[in-house]
Every structure is written in C-alpha cells, then in structure tokens.
Amino acid sequence: MTFPRQPAQLVITPSNQSPWVGWPNSPGDRFTRAQVSAMKRNGIDPETHAVFVTVFREATTREMYWPRGDAPPVFQFDCPVLSTTSDGRLRVIAPSGDVKIVLRNGWVKEPSYLNQHLLDRKDA
C-alpha cells in the first residue's frame, strides 16, 4: 500500500511548521530540496546514499479534517538515515531538512488504534 507524501492542500502556520512537510525539486524526486541541502551539508551524496527509511505519519487535525471515527490519513516519504540511537530508533533527515528521531519501524510515532492494522502489513 502506498500513501501520498503530504496532504493535497497544506495549511501552513508560520509559527508552527511541521518537519514532516517538504517540497521536491521535481515531482519524481525521492528527497525534498531541504533534505538534499541537509545531506550535502553533512557530506552525504544524495545520489548514492543507500541508507534510508520510508517514514509514515498520520495527519494532524491542524492540517486537515476527516470524519470522526475514521482512521486518520497516513502519509509516507523517504528519509536518509544518519544513525541509530542506543534504543534502536533512527535519526533521519526529515522533509524539512531537520534531524528527527523516528521509531525503528519507520513511524514518526505509534499510529492510532484505527491504523494499528498497518503495522502488520508487509508492504506498508
């Protein structure tokens, strides 16, 4: 199952920017402009860097609406992995170019109970 990279319409609050939103140079690019810049600053070649993880996150109520009782929409994107923490989580470059820590399974945080079934999927 494949999820979109981000909501079709973004609500951006200048004082509360999400690190999980970013724009690629062209539609088919694997990484966002900010990720590529951060990789270059860290001495990583974006073309040959083989260590990445597909990160999943649920939408927030600040960025979009979905009916009560429905599972929150899920978004996915690739993030370069910088290192692994002592407890097994991953330090990644988020789409905004910030360094963030995600769970070992690629989720930003544990999904809501309505999306728990996605943890069992081999292709999600």
Phi and psi restraints in degrees (value plus and minus 20) as a CYANA .aco file:
   2 THR   PHI    -135.7   -95.7
   2 THR   PSI     117.3   157.3
   3 PHE   PHI    -132.0   -92.0
   3 PHE   PSI     136.5   176.5
   4 PRO   PHI     -86.1   -46.1
   4 PRO   PSI     142.2   182.2
   5 ARG   PHI     -91.7   -51.7
   5 ARG   PSI     -59.8   -19.8
   6 GLN   PHI    -179.0  -139.0
   6 GLN   PSI     148.2   188.2
   7 PRO   PHI     -77.9   -37.9
   7 PRO   PSI     130.6   170.6
   8 ALA   PHI     -83.4   -43.4
   8 ALA   PSI     -58.2   -18.2
   9 GLN   PHI    -138.6   -98.6
   9 GLN   PSI     102.5   142.5
  10 LEU   PHI    -117.7   -77.7
  10 LEU   PSI     119.4   159.4
  11 VAL   PHI    -127.4   -87.4
  11 VAL   PSI      88.9   128.9
  12 ILE   PHI    -126.3   -86.3
  12 ILE   PSI     105.0   145.0
  13 THR   PHI    -126.8   -86.8
  13 THR   PSI      94.4   134.4
  14 PRO   PHI     -74.8   -34.8
  14 PRO   PSI     -52.0   -12.0
  15 SER   PHI    -105.2   -65.2
  15 SER   PSI     -27.2    12.8
  16 ASN   PHI    -162.2  -122.2
  16 ASN   PSI      47.1    87.1
  17 GLN   PHI     -96.5   -56.5
  17 GLN   PSI     121.1   161.1
  18 SER   PHI    -109.2   -69.2
  18 SER   PSI     112.2   152.2
  19 PRO   PHI     -91.4   -51.4
  19 PRO   PSI     -30.5     9.5
  20 TRP   PHI    -116.1   -76.1
  20 TRP   PSI      -4.6    35.4
  21 VAL   PHI    -141.9  -101.9
  21 VAL   PSI     115.0   155.0
  22 GLY   PHI    -184.9  -144.9
  22 GLY   PSI     144.0   184.0
  23 TRP   PHI    -139.3   -99.3
  23 TRP   PSI     110.3   150.3
  24 PRO   PHI     -97.3   -57.3
  24 PRO   PSI     142.7   182.7
  25 ASN   PHI     -86.6   -46.6
  25 ASN   PSI     -60.2   -20.2
  26 SER   PHI    -158.4  -118.4
  26 SER   PSI     138.1   178.1
  27 PRO   PHI     -73.6   -33.6
  27 PRO   PSI     -51.7   -11.7
  28 GLY   PHI    -111.1   -71.1
  28 GLY   PSI     -18.5    21.5
  29 ASP   PHI     -86.7   -46.7
  29 ASP   PSI     121.6   161.6
  30 ARG   PHI     -93.1   -53.1
  30 ARG   PSI     -61.6   -21.6
  31 PHE   PHI    -132.9   -92.9
  31 PHE   PSI     136.6   176.6
  32 THR   PHI     -99.9   -59.9
  32 THR   PSI     147.3   187.3
  33 ARG   PHI     -77.2   -37.2
  33 ARG   PSI     -64.2   -24.2
  34 ALA   PHI     -86.0   -46.0
  34 ALA   PSI     -57.6   -17.6
  35 GLN   PHI     -84.3   -44.3
  35 GLN   PSI     -64.6   -24.6
  36 VAL   PHI     -81.3   -41.3
  36 VAL   PSI     -63.0   -23.0
  37 SER   PHI     -82.1   -42.1
  37 SER   PSI     -64.8   -24.8
  38 ALA   PHI     -84.7   -44.7
  38 ALA   PSI     -58.0   -18.0
  39 MET   PHI     -83.7   -43.7
  39 MET   PSI     -64.4   -24.4
  40 LYS   PHI     -83.9   -43.9
  40 LYS   PSI     -59.2   -19.2
  41 ARG   PHI     -82.6   -42.6
  41 ARG   PSI     -50.9   -10.9
  42 ASN   PHI    -112.3   -72.3
  42 ASN   PSI     -12.2    27.8
  43 GLY   PHI      53.5    93.5
  43 GLY   PSI       7.3    47.3
  44 ILE   PHI    -126.3   -86.3
  44 ILE   PSI     111.5   151.5
  45 ASP   PHI    -103.5   -63.5
  45 ASP   PSI      94.4   134.4
  46 PRO   PHI     -80.8   -40.8
  46 PRO   PSI     -45.8    -5.8
  47 GLU   PHI     -97.9   -57.9
  47 GLU   PSI     -49.3    -9.3
  48 THR   PHI    -134.7   -94.7
  48 THR   PSI     -24.8    15.2
  49 HIS   PHI     -85.4   -45.4
  49 HIS   PSI      96.2   136.2
  50 ALA   PHI    -117.5   -77.5
  50 ALA   PSI     -29.2    10.8
  51 VAL   PHI    -119.3   -79.3
  51 VAL   PSI      84.7   124.7
  52 PHE   PHI    -164.6  -124.6
  52 PHE   PSI     146.0   186.0
  53 VAL   PHI    -155.3  -115.3
  53 VAL   PSI     124.7   164.7
  54 THR   PHI    -104.0   -64.0
  54 THR   PSI      98.8   138.8
  55 VAL   PHI    -119.3   -79.3
  55 VAL   PSI     117.9   157.9
  56 PHE   PHI    -136.8   -96.8
  56 PHE   PSI     121.2   161.2
  57 ARG   PHI    -165.6  -125.6
  57 ARG   PSI     131.4   171.4
  58 GLU   PHI    -110.6   -70.6
  58 GLU   PSI     130.7   170.7
  59 ALA   PHI     -84.7   -44.7
  59 ALA   PSI     134.8   174.8
  60 THR   PHI    -126.1   -86.1
  60 THR   PSI     136.7   176.7
  61 THR   PHI     -88.4   -48.4
  61 THR   PSI     -36.9     3.1
  62 ARG   PHI     -93.7   -53.7
  62 ARG   PSI     -46.4    -6.4
  63 GLU   PHI    -120.3   -80.3
  63 GLU   PSI     -40.0     0.0
  64 MET   PHI    -184.9  -144.9
  64 MET   PSI     148.2   188.2
  65 TYR   PHI    -131.7   -91.7
  65 TYR   PSI     123.8   163.8
  66 TRP   PHI    -164.4  -124.4
  66 TRP   PSI     132.6   172.6
  67 PRO   PHI     -81.4   -41.4
  67 PRO   PSI     122.9   162.9
  68 ARG   PHI     -78.5   -38.5
  68 ARG   PSI     114.9   154.9
  69 GLY   PHI      73.0   113.0
  69 GLY   PSI     -35.5     4.5
  70 ASP   PHI    -107.0   -67.0
  70 ASP   PSI     134.3   174.3
  71 ALA   PHI     -89.0   -49.0
  71 ALA   PSI     120.0   160.0
  72 PRO   PHI     -82.0   -42.0
  72 PRO   PSI     123.8   163.8
  73 PRO   PHI     -79.8   -39.8
  73 PRO   PSI     129.1   169.1
  74 VAL   PHI    -134.6   -94.6
  74 VAL   PSI     121.2   161.2
  75 PHE   PHI    -141.3  -101.3
  75 PHE   PSI     131.4   171.4
  76 GLN   PHI    -158.5  -118.5
  76 GLN   PSI     132.8   172.8
  77 PHE   PHI    -184.3  -144.3
  77 PHE   PSI     139.4   179.4
  78 ASP   PHI    -109.6   -69.6
  78 ASP   PSI     120.4   160.4
  79 CYS   PHI    -152.2  -112.2
  79 CYS   PSI     112.6   152.6
  80 PRO   PHI     -86.1   -46.1
  80 PRO   PSI     117.9   157.9
  81 VAL   PHI    -113.3   -73.3
  81 VAL   PSI     109.2   149.2
  82 LEU   PHI    -112.7   -72.7
  82 LEU   PSI     -61.9   -21.9
  83 SER   PHI    -187.1  -147.1
  83 SER   PSI     156.4   196.4
  84 THR   PHI    -134.5   -94.5
  84 THR   PSI     117.1   157.1
  85 THR   PHI     -98.3   -58.3
  85 THR   PSI     149.1   189.1
  86 SER   PHI     -83.2   -43.2
  86 SER   PSI     -44.9    -4.9
  87 ASP   PHI    -115.9   -75.9
  87 ASP   PSI      -9.7    30.3
  88 GLY   PHI      72.8   112.8
  88 GLY   PSI     -22.2    17.8
  89 ARG   PHI     -96.3   -56.3
  89 ARG   PSI     148.5   188.5
  90 LEU   PHI    -134.0   -94.0
  90 LEU   PSI     114.1   154.1
  91 ARG   PHI    -110.4   -70.4
  91 ARG   PSI      99.5   139.5
  92 VAL   PHI    -146.9  -106.9
  92 VAL   PSI     143.9   183.9
  93 ILE   PHI    -115.0   -75.0
  93 ILE   PSI      92.3   132.3
  94 ALA   PHI     -91.0   -51.0
  94 ALA   PSI     145.4   185.4
  95 PRO   PHI     -76.2   -36.2
  95 PRO   PSI     -44.4    -4.4
  96 SER   PHI    -101.2   -61.2
  96 SER   PSI     -27.8    12.2
  97 GLY   PHI      76.1   116.1
  97 GLY   PSI     -28.2    11.8
  98 ASP   PHI     -95.8   -55.8
  98 ASP   PSI     132.0   172.0
  99 VAL   PHI    -108.8   -68.8
  99 VAL   PSI     105.0   145.0
 100 LYS   PHI    -152.2  -112.2
 100 LYS   PSI     142.3   182.3
 101 ILE   PHI    -130.3   -90.3
 101 ILE   PSI     111.2   151.2
 102 VAL   PHI    -142.7  -102.7
 102 VAL   PSI     144.1   184.1
 103 LEU   PHI     -87.6   -47.6
 103 LEU   PSI     139.0   179.0
 104 ARG   PHI     -77.1   -37.1
 104 ARG   PSI     -52.4   -12.4
 105 ASN   PHI    -101.6   -61.6
 105 ASN   PSI     -19.5    20.5
 106 GLY   PHI      77.0   117.0
 106 GLY   PSI     -27.9    12.1
 107 TRP   PHI     -99.0   -59.0
 107 TRP   PSI     122.3   162.3
 108 VAL   PHI     -82.7   -42.7
 108 VAL   PSI     -63.4   -23.4
 109 LYS   PHI    -170.4  -130.4
 109 LYS   PSI     146.7   186.7
 110 GLU   PHI     -75.8   -35.8
 110 GLU   PSI     113.7   153.7
 111 PRO   PHI     -88.7   -48.7
 111 PRO   PSI     139.3   179.3
 112 SER   PHI     -83.0   -43.0
 112 SER   PSI     144.5   184.5
 113 TYR   PHI     -80.3   -40.3
 113 TYR   PSI     -44.9    -4.9
 114 LEU   PHI     -93.1   -53.1
 114 LEU   PSI     -39.7     0.3
 115 ASN   PHI    -131.7   -91.7
 115 ASN   PSI     -11.8    28.2
 116 GLN   PHI     -78.4   -38.4
 116 GLN   PSI     -51.1   -11.1
 117 HIS   PHI     -80.9   -40.9
 117 HIS   PSI     -42.5    -2.5
 118 LEU   PHI     -90.3   -50.3
 118 LEU   PSI     -42.1    -2.1
 119 LEU   PHI     -88.1   -48.1
 119 LEU   PSI     -47.3    -7.3
 120 ASP   PHI    -103.9   -63.9
 120 ASP   PSI     -35.9     4.1
 121 ARG   PHI     -93.4   -53.4
 121 ARG   PSI     117.2   157.2
 122 LYS   PHI     -98.5   -58.5
 122 LYS   PSI     -44.2    -4.2
 123 ASP   PHI    -123.4   -83.4
 123 ASP   PSI     -10.6    29.4
